[in-house]
Amino acid sequence: MILLKLNREKYIENIQDKEQIINIRRLLDKIEIVLNDHIVQYTDFLGPYEIRVSISILNKFEDIAYSEFGGLKSSERKIIAIYPHYYILDEEGIDLNYLEIYDYSSKFSHRNFLGSILGLGINREKIGDILIHENYAQIVVKKEISDFILISLNKVGKENVKVKETTKEDLLPVILEYKESIITVSSLRLDNIVSGALNLSRKEGQKLINMDFVKVNWETINRFHKEVETGDMVSVRGYGRFIVNLLGRTRKDRFRISIQLFK
């Protein structure tokens, strides 16, 4: 039996982001296994930009099919199931589990929950969305780490918590709250938008971009002159993320913009 060997360099030659090159190499490994062994393979959790890049590669192969899963249709982080094109995928066997953290009184943030789970020695790629509700949180995880979290996670911050299994059907979407502000900028360049939205100097905004701390629609951007479009999601490490909406021009021909900064 002759095994198919993919030319990996062919698929990564136009990708500049080093992290994405690593992800695509992993993806190609899984595609190769599916094509040779005719079995289902699952990626780890991917962000929206990583999913877009992965799908652009998957669409180049006619003999495979793929599906995305993250618990909810609105999930931000998802895994991709890759399988032969003739295969009927059983969603009951998808490589995901659902956990609920409860019995606490503090107002924990996404960072609190994520930090406590990563503190157990778990890789970020094994964790999907964290859905924070009034007095409990729901987490989507890979099956391989589910039991370990159930046994090991007993604190978030300094407070004791409990963890139990839940079901996909019990997952509830989170309505994100945001604070809106109106700013005016001379241009839609990324450095202008970042500094204006976060009340920073232009030099400080440029420094954040230079340090690869800024993403537009989940893609890391290190070009000051990148033009932001209405509806774009901009995230800045250490500051949060916001949506940009263009409202029009002022009398002095500056851009009037709505900034929706998520809490």
N, C-alpha and C positions, 0 to 999 in steps of 0.2 A: 504494500500500500504506500503510495507516494503522498507525503504530507505537504500541504501548501505552506509556503513560507512567504510572508508579506514583506514587501520592501518598505520598511518603516520610514526611511529617509524621504521617500516620495510624498508621504502624507504630512510630514512635519516641516518641509522645506520653506513654507510660507508663514510659519508661525514664529513670532518673535518672542513671546512671553515664555520664559524658561519653565515656569510652573506648568503652563499649558502643554509644553513639550513633554514633560514627565507624565501628565495625565493622558495625553494622546498615546504615548508609548504603552501605558497600562491598558488603555482601551483597545489598541491594536493586538495586544497579547490575548485579550478576551475574544476579539473577533476571530483570531486565528484558531483558538480552541473550538469555537462554535462551528467554524467551517470544516475543521478536521474531525472533530469528535461528535458533532451533531447533538450537542447538549446545550442547556441554558446556562448563561453566565450573567452575573450581576456586578455592576460597578459599585463602588462606595458612593456615599452621598456627594452630589455635585451641586454647586451654586448655579444660578440662572445663566451666567456667562459660560461656565464650564459645560453646561448642558447644550447651549447653542453651538459651541465649538464641536462637542462630541457628536451631535446630530449631523453637523456638516460632514463629518467623516463617515458616520454610519450610512448616510444616504448614498455613498459611493459604492456600496456593496448590494448587488441585486439578490443575493442568495440568503440574506439575513433579514430578520424583522426585529423591531425593538419597541418597548413600551416604557413609559416613565411612571414611577410610583413614589409618593411622598406622604401618603396618608389621606390628604385632602387634595381636591383639585387645585386649590389656591396655595398649596405648599410651595415654599420658596426653594427648599433643598429637597432633591429627589435622587433616587437611584434609577439606573436604566437597566432593564432586563433585555438581554440580547439572545436571540434564538433563531434556529433555522426558519426560513420563510414559510415552510409548510406546517410548522409546529403550532398546536393550539395551546396557548399558555394558560395554566390554571392559576388564577389570581389567589386562590387559597394558599398556594405554596410560596407566595412571594416572600423574599428574604427580609421581612420587616416585623418588628414587634412594637407594641405600644404600651407605655408606662405612665403611671400617674404618681406624682409626688404630692403628698398631702400632710395634714396634721401639723401645721406651722402657723404662726401668727404674724411674722414679719412681712413687710412689703418687698419681696425679693424682685430683682430685675433679671432680665435675660442673662446678663453677665454673671450674676450670682449663681444661677443654676448651671450655666455652661462651665464656669470656673470650677465648681464643686465636682462636676462629672469628669472634667479633664484632669482634675487633681487625683483621680483614681488611677491615672495612667492610661486613659482611653484616648485614642486618636480622634481628632475632630471629624475626620472623614466617616466615622462610624455613627455619627449623631446627625439626625435630621432636624426638623423644626422643633422649637420649644414654644409651646402654646401656654401663655400665662393667663390664668383666670383669677377670679376674686379671691379664692382661698385654696387653690390647688393649681398644679401645672401638669400639662401632658407633654410627653416627649416621644418622638418617633426615633427608633434606633434599629441598627442591624441586629438580626437574631443572635449572632455570635457573641454579642456583649450583653444581651438582655439579662440573663441570669446573674452575671457578675454585678451589674448595677443593682439588681434586686437585693442581692446579699450585702453589697459593700457600701451603698450610698445611704448613710444614716444622718448626715449633717449637710445643711446648706449654710454657708457662713459659719456662725457659731451656734446655730439653732438645730435641735434634733428634728428630723423629718422621717416620714414613712414613705415607702414605695410599694406599689402594687401593679399588677398587670391590668390593662384595660383593653378595649377593642377598637378597631378602626371605626366602627359605627358610633362609638361614644366620643370620638374626637370632635371638638368644637373649634371653629375658626375664631381668631382674635380680631377684634376691631381696633385698629391702631389709632391712637390719639396723637394729634399733632398741634403745634403752635404755629399760627400763620403770621407772617410779617411781610411788609411790602418794602422793597428796596429799589433803588435806581442805580444803573451801572452804565458806563460809557460804551461797553461792548459785551458780547456774550462769550468772551474768552473764559476758559475755565478758571484762571487765576482771579479774574474779576468776580466771578460768581461765588467762588469759595470765600474770598475775603469779605465780600459784601454780605453773604448769608450768615457768616459766623462772626461778623464784626471784628475782623482781623485786618492788619495792614496787608497791602498787596505783597510785600516782601515775605510776610509770614505765610500767606497763602501759597506763594511760589515754593517756599521751603517744604511745605507739606506735600506738594505735588512732586517735587524732586525726590523726596524720601519714599515715593511709591505708597503714600498714605491715602491717596484719593482714587476713588473708583467712580466711573460713570456707567450706569446700568450694569453694575457688578464687574466691569472690566477695569483693571488698573490702568490709569492714564498718567503719563509723566510728561505731557506736552502742555505748556502754558496756553498755547494758542488754540487748543482744541475748543471748538465752538459748541456750547451747550444748547440743546433744543428744548422746546416746551414739552413737558411730560417726562423729561429725563430724571432718573433717580441718581443723586450724587451722595456718596458716603465718604466720610472723612474719619480715619481712625482716631479715636479719642474724643471725637466731637459728635458722632451720630450721623444720621443721614436725613436728606431732605429731597423733596420733589420741587422742580422748577417749573413755573408756569408763566409764560410771557403774556403780559396784559396790554402792551402797546408801547407807544413812545410819549415822552414828555414834550413840552414846548421847546425845550433846549435839545431835543433830538436824542435824549438818553433813553435807555430801555427801562421800562417799568415792569418789575417782576414780582410775582407772588412766591414766597418761600414757605413751604409746608415742612417744618422741622419736627420729626417724630420724637415723641417723648420716650 
